[in-house]
Amino acid sequence: MTTTSNTPIIEIRNLKKSYGSNCVLDGFNLTLKEGENLVVMGKSGSGKSVMIKCLIGLEQADSGSITVMGKDVMALEKDELDDLRTEIGFLFQGSALYDSMSVRENLEFPLRRHTKKFGIIEDTTPLVMEALKNVGLESAVDLMPSELSGGMKRRVALARTLILKPKIILYDEPTTGLDPITSKEIILLMQSIQKEYKTSSIIITHDVDCARVIANKMILLVDGINYAEGTFKELSESKDPKVAAFFK
C-alpha cells in the first residue's frame, strides 16, 4: 500500500445537513491525508452522497466546516469554488460519459472547459493518449460510448478525470454494476493511479472486497456520524454489531 503523509488535504468537522425533518448528517467528521485512500461505507440513504455534494459545494451544509487544501469551502465565492474543483476529480457511479461524443471528445471536453488552468491547447492528442494509456485503453480513442463495455466506460471516465491531473479523486461506487473480474481490474487500476499520480482519494463503496484492497483507512457512516474509523482489519474484526453488519 502506498505510504501516506500526516498532512490533511481534506478536513470535515461537525458537518450537519437536514432536509426538513430528515437529519442526514448529524455532526460528521472526516480527515483525508495526502496520498491516502479513505473508504466511506454506509447503508443506502445514510448520507454518503450528501457528504460528497457538500464537500464540493453542490450542497450547502447547515453547519460545520469543510476545508480542502487549506481553503474554507463554505466561504468560497463561485469563481474560487470553480478553481478548487479543477483540483478534484470525480468518478461518477454511472461513468457519466457524453453519449454523443467519442472517447476522444469526452476527454477533450474538460480541457476545453478549464482553459484558466491549462490555457488554450491547440493539440490535445498527447494529453488524451496519455490519459488513455494510463487506463489501458489507447485503442478506444475513436469509439463511441455505445461501443464500450461497462468496464471500458468506467476506465474512460477515469481517464477523463485524470486528464485534469487532480490532486484529489472522489470515487462514487467505482465497482457497482461490474462483474467480479472487471471490478478487480478497476480496483487494481485505482491502486496504480494512487501510486503514479500521488492522489488522495475518498472512495464511497458498498463493495467489501474493494475496501479490503484499496483502503488505507475506513469510515463507517451510521446515524449521520462517523460511527467507526480504522483499518479494514480493525473494523472487520470489531465485535460491535453495527460495525460487524458491514462485513457479513
N, C-alpha and C positions, 0 to 999 in steps of 0.2 A: 504494500500500500504506500502511496506517495506520502512523503513527510510533510507535515503541516507546520505553520508557524503559530505563534501565540498572538499574532496581531489580528484583532477583529476587523473584518471587512463589512459585516452587517451586524447591527445590534437592534433588537426589538425589545422594548421594555414596557411591561404592563399594558399591552395593547387590548383595547376594548372596542367591540363593534356589535351593535344590535340593529335589528330590523323590526321596528315596532316593539312588541313584547318578546320577540325572539332574540335572546342573547347568544350570539355565535362565538365571539371571543370575549373572555372574561378575565383579562389580566395575563395574556400570553406573553412569554419571554423566549427569546432565541438569540444565540450568538453564533455567527459563522466566521471562522478564522480563515486567514489566507491559505489557499491550497487545500482546503478541506472539502470533502464530500459529506454533506449533512442530509440525512434522510429524515423526512417528516411523514409519519404514518398516523392515520386516523380513520374512523369509520366514515362512510358517505354522509355528507351533511355536517361533518364535525367542525368545519371552518378552515380547512386547508387552503382551498381556492380563494376564500375571502382574505386570508392572511397574505397570500401572494399578491392579490389585487391591491391591498393596502400598501404592500412593500414597494410596488412600482407606481403608486399614485393613481391607479384606476378607480380606487375606492378611498373615501376619506374616513379614517378611523374616528371613533367618538372621543377617544382619549388615549394617552400613552405616547411613546416616542419611537421613531424609526430612523436610524442612522445608517446610511450606505456610503462607504468610502469617505467617512468623516462629514457627510452632508446630512442635514436635517430634512428628510424627505417631506415632512408635513409642512415645512416652512418655505419650500421652493416655489418660485414662480413657474409658469408653464414652460417658458423657454429653458429655464435651468433644469426642469424635470426632463424635458426632451433630450437635453445634452447628457444627463445622467443615464437615461435609458439606452443611449448608444454604447454604454459600457456593460449593459446587461443583456445577455442573450436569453431567449425564451423558446423552449421546445414545447409546442402545444401538443396536447394529447392526441388530437386527430391529424397532426402534422401541419394542417392549415396551409397547404400549397395552393397557389392560384391555378385553377383548372385550365384557364385559357392561355396560360403561359407555359413555355417549355421549361425544362430544368434550368437551362442557361438563363432564361429571362427571370425565373424565380430568384436565382442567386444575384442577378444584376440589380433587382429591384431595391434592396436595402442600400446598395452602393450609390444608386442614383438619388435615393431619398435623403441620404445623410451626407450631402456634399460639404457641410460645415466641418465634418470630421475628416473626410478623405479628399476634399477638393473635387473638381470635375475630372473624372478618369476617362480618357479617350478610349483606351483599350482595356476592357475589363477581363479579357480572356485569361491572362495569367492568374488573377485572383480567383476567378471561377474554377479554373482547373486545379489550383492548389487546394481549394476547399473540398472539391470532389475527390481529389486524391486522398485526402485525409479521412474520408469515409469509404474509400474503395469503390467509387462509382464514376470514374472519369468517362467510361464508355456510355453513360446515360445522359451526357450533357445536352443532347438534342432531342431527347424523348419528351413526351407529354406526360403529365401526372397519371392519366388514364392508362398509360402503358407500364406503370410501375406496380410492383407488388407492395403489400403493406410495409414490409421491412425496408424496401427501397425508398418508399416515401418518407419513412422515419429518418433514413440516412440523408436524404436530400434536405429535409427540414433542418437536420443538424448541421449540414454543410452551409445552409443559408444563415444559420445562427453564427457559425464560426467565421464567416466571411467578414464580419464586423470586428473580429478579434476582441471579443468581450472579456472583461476581467471576471465577470460573474455569469454563470449559466443557471437558469431556473428550469428544471425538468418537471413537466406535469404528466405523471403516469407514463413514463417512456416505453414500458413494455406491454401496456394494455392492448389487447386485441391481436397480439403476435403469438405465433406458435413457439413452443419451448426452445427450439434450435435458434430461431431468429431472435428471440428475447435474449438468449445468451450472447449472441453476436453483438447486439446493441449494448448490453452491459459491458462487454469487453471493450467496445468502442468508446464508451463513456470513460472507462479507466484510462485508455490510451490518450484521450483528449485531456484529461486532468494532468497527466504526466507531460504531454507535449506542450500544452498551452499554459500550464501552471494556473488553471482556472480554479475558482472557488464556486461550489455548486450547492444548491438546495434541490433535493430530489423528493418530489411527492410521489408516493407509490403505495399500492396495496400488496406488491409482489415481495414476499418474504425472501425468495431466492435472490432477487435484485438487491434487497437491503443487505443480505448476508455478504455479498461480494463487494458491493460498492461503498458501503457506509464506513467512514471514519468515526462518525458519531450518529446517534439516532435520537429523535424526539418523538414521543407518543402524545398526540393531541387528544385529550379526553376532557369533556365538560368545559371546553373553552380555554383550557390552560395547557401548558407544557407539563403534563401529568408525570411523565418519567423521561429521564435522559440517561444516556450511557452508550457503551459499545453494543454491537449486536449480541455478543456473548453475554454481557452483563444483563441485558434486558431479556434475552431468550431464556435465561436461567432463573429469572425472577419468580418468586412464589406468590406475588401479588396477583389476584385473579384478573384484575383489569388489564394488567400487563401481559400475563400469560395468554389471555384471549387472542392477542395479536399473532401468536406463534403456533396456534393449533392447526 
